[in-house]
Amino acid sequence: MEEKIMATQLHHPDLNGISVVGMLRAVADPVRLRVVELLRDGPERTCSWLAEEVQIPLPTMSHHLKTLREAGVTLSRKEGTTRWTGLRTEELEAHFPGFVEQLVQLARAEHKRETQQREG
């Protein structure tokens, strides 16, 4: 018999309450900007996957994901004990055309620059 896992939605700001300034403040941190880049091309990701990818402690990543969710940049949902996070791409594009793609391009450029500096 297949066990059904309950998914729980977390609180997210209403689209009318999201501002570009608030989203820009949220992604002004290099870790959060990198998270946006990682979420853009992939499926929803877990906090632990993102923390490992960015190489930061899990509690720190959890804080960054909360900041992005509260700013309206991401959507998160609980499934059992796992929290999944994805970009709010379609909704944001409807209200702020081009914003997500521009943000991702900037994130990729920044990541490339940082990588080149480290490899120096």
Secondary structure, 3 states (H helix, E strand, C coil): CCCCCCEEECCCCCHHHCCHHHHHHHHCCHHHHHHHHHHHCCCCEEHHHHHHHHCCCHHHHHHHHHHHHHCCCEEEEEECCEEEEEECHHHHHHHCCCHHHHHHHHHHHHHHHHHHHHHC
